[in-house]
């Protein structure tokens, strides 16, 4: 049974106005950076939110969504996608190698390739399923020991291995700046690193800093609370 869409009358004004506000801010930031508003893809981060919170956003026209956990995505999205065929689902959280098979089956884009073992496993599974997902390499721009991501000093060799050894369709780079630090230097560094490696896409910027990210070249911004409200 397909998940029904909510009627227009059930759409809450905060939901509609929040998404409109985020899109307006994206447009304004893109223009300020000398770009077109369409140059930045809005990924609505729907992690922890149930289908009844997601469906009104879909009805408003949003199609790109981000999830952090494979299991949670598998519980929500197959049913939603029976009714909405053009959803693009982004894996934006850490990916365990034992979840790779399901990730390749259910997602369309992987933003968090952060180690050789994962890259090799993804390449093997994409070949098996004949699903060649767009990929981003996650860079640990702050060199935080507790955070996932490739060290910047190893980025060039790792990107080359992803392309040549594992034949992964790497489109760009992703980063999460250290909490409490000014994000601009991290975004500017990621942009320069992508340029040096002939990569066109930059996944950077969240609810608190996506406008800065867009002015510095973000092609994909991952926005959750500014659209859905605070998480429990």
C-alpha positions in Angstrom: 0.0 0.0 0.0 1.4 3.4 -1.0 2.1 6.0 1.6 -0.6 8.7 0.9 0.2 12.3 0.4 -1.2 14.7 2.9 -3.9 17.0 1.5 -2.9 20.5 0.9 -5.0 21.7 3.8 -2.8 19.6 6.2 0.4 21.4 5.2 1.5 23.5 8.2 2.5 27.1 7.5 5.8 26.7 9.4 6.8 23.8 7.1 6.0 25.8 3.9 7.5 29.0 5.1 10.7 27.3 6.4 11.4 25.7 3.0 10.6 28.9 1.2 13.0 30.8 3.5 15.8 28.3 2.9 15.4 28.5 -0.8 15.2 32.3 -0.7 18.5 32.4 1.3 20.1 29.9 -1.2 19.2 32.1 -4.1 20.4 35.3 -2.4 23.7 33.7 -1.4 24.3 32.2 -4.9 23.7 35.6 -6.5 26.0 37.3 -4.0 28.7 34.8 -5.0 28.2 35.5 -8.7 26.4 32.3 -9.4 22.9 31.1 -10.4 20.5 29.9 -7.7 20.3 26.6 -9.5 24.0 26.0 -9.1 23.4 24.9 -5.5 21.4 21.7 -4.8 19.4 21.7 -1.5 19.5 18.4 0.3 16.8 18.3 3.0 18.3 16.3 5.8 15.4 14.1 6.9 17.3 11.9 9.4 15.2 11.1 12.6 12.1 12.5 11.0 9.2 10.2 10.1 7.4 10.0 6.8 4.6 12.2 8.0 7.1 15.0 8.4 8.8 14.4 5.1 5.7 14.1 2.8 4.6 17.7 3.2 8.2 18.8 2.1 7.9 16.5 -0.9 4.5 18.0 -1.8 6.1 21.4 -1.8 8.5 20.2 -4.5 11.6 19.1 -2.6 13.2 16.1 -4.2 16.7 15.7 -2.7 16.9 14.2 0.8 19.7 13.2 3.1 19.9 10.4 5.6 22.7 9.4 8.0 21.8 5.8 8.7 21.2 3.0 6.2 18.7 1.2 8.4 16.6 4.2 9.0 16.5 5.0 5.3 15.4 1.5 4.5 12.5 1.8 7.0 11.2 5.0 5.5 12.0 5.5 1.9 11.0 2.4 -0.1 7.4 3.1 0.7 7.6 6.8 0.0 9.3 6.1 -3.3 6.4 3.9 -4.5 4.4 7.2 -4.8 7.3 9.6 -5.7 9.6 8.2 -8.3 12.0 11.1 -8.8 13.4 11.3 -5.2 17.2 11.5 -5.0 18.5 10.0 -1.8 21.8 11.1 -0.4 23.9 9.1 2.1 25.5 11.9 4.2 26.6 10.0 7.3 29.4 7.6 8.2 29.0 4.4 6.2 30.0 1.0 7.7 31.3 -1.6 5.3 28.7 -4.1 6.4 26.0 -1.7 5.3 27.5 -1.1 1.8 25.2 -3.6 0.0 22.0 -2.0 1.3 23.5 1.5 0.8 24.1 0.9 -2.9 20.6 -0.6 -3.3 18.7 2.3 -1.6 20.8 5.4 -2.1 21.6 7.5 -5.2 24.6 9.5 -3.9 27.3 8.7 -1.3 28.8 11.7 0.4 31.1 10.0 2.9 33.8 7.9 1.3 36.5 8.2 3.9 38.8 5.2 3.8 40.3 2.7 1.3 38.4 -0.3 2.6 35.1 1.5 2.1 36.0 2.6 -1.4 37.0 -0.9 -2.4 33.8 -2.4 -1.0 31.6 0.3 -2.6 33.2 -0.3 -6.0 32.7 -4.0 -5.7 29.1 -3.7 -4.7 28.3 -1.1 -7.4 29.7 -3.5 -10.0 27.6 -6.4 -8.6 24.4 -4.4 -8.6 25.2 -2.4 -11.8 24.3 0.8 -9.9 27.0 3.4 -10.2 26.2 6.0 -7.6 27.7 9.5 -7.7 30.3 9.8 -4.9 32.0 12.4 -2.8 35.2 11.9 -0.8 35.0 13.2 2.7 37.9 15.4 3.8 38.8 16.0 7.4 39.7 19.6 6.9 40.1 20.2 10.7 42.3 17.1 11.1 40.1 16.1 14.1 41.1 12.7 15.4 37.5 11.8 16.4 36.0 12.7 13.0 35.8 10.7 9.8 37.4 11.9 6.6 40.6 11.7 4.6 43.5 13.8 5.9 44.2 16.6 3.5 47.8 15.5 3.0 46.5 12.1 1.7 43.6 13.5 -0.4 45.3 13.6 -3.8 46.5 10.0 -3.6 43.2 8.7 -2.3 41.1 10.5 -4.9 43.4 9.1 -7.6 43.0 5.6 -6.2 39.2 6.0 -6.1 39.2 7.0 -9.8 41.9 4.7 -11.2 42.1 1.7 -9.0 38.5 1.3 -7.9 36.8 3.1 -10.8 34.4 5.0 -8.5 32.4 7.9 -10.1 33.9 10.6 -7.8 32.1 13.8 -8.4 33.4 16.0 -5.6 34.5 16.5 -2.0 32.6 16.8 1.2 33.5 18.3 4.6 32.1 19.1 8.0 34.1 22.0 9.7 35.0 21.6 13.3 32.3 22.7 15.7 32.9 26.2 17.1 35.4 27.2 14.4 34.8 29.7 11.6 33.7 27.6 8.7 34.9 29.9 5.9 38.5 28.8 5.8 37.4 25.1 5.7 35.0 25.8 2.8 37.6 27.8 0.9 40.2 25.0 1.4 37.8 22.3 0.2 37.1 24.4 -2.9 40.8 24.8 -3.7 41.4 21.1 -3.0 38.6 20.2 -5.4 40.0 22.5 -8.1 43.5 21.0 -7.8 41.9 17.5 -8.4 39.6 18.6 -11.2 36.4 17.9 -9.2 33.3 20.0 -9.9 31.1 19.4 -6.8 31.4 20.5 -3.2 29.1 19.1 -0.5 29.5 21.6 2.3 27.3 23.8 4.5 24.5 22.9 6.9 21.7 24.8 8.6 24.0 27.2 10.5 26.4 28.0 7.6 25.0 27.0 4.2 24.9 30.6 3.0 28.6 31.0 3.6 29.2 27.7 1.9 27.3 28.8 -1.2 29.2 32.0 -1.5 32.4 29.9 -1.4 31.2 27.5 -4.1 29.1 24.8 -2.5 27.1 22.8 -5.1 25.3 20.7 -2.5 24.1 22.0 0.9 22.8 19.7 3.6 20.1 21.5 5.6 17.9 19.8 8.2 16.7 21.8 11.2 16.2 25.0 9.2 13.5 23.1 7.2 12.1 20.5 9.6 12.7 22.3 12.9 14.7 21.0 15.9 15.2 17.3 16.4 14.1 15.5 19.5 
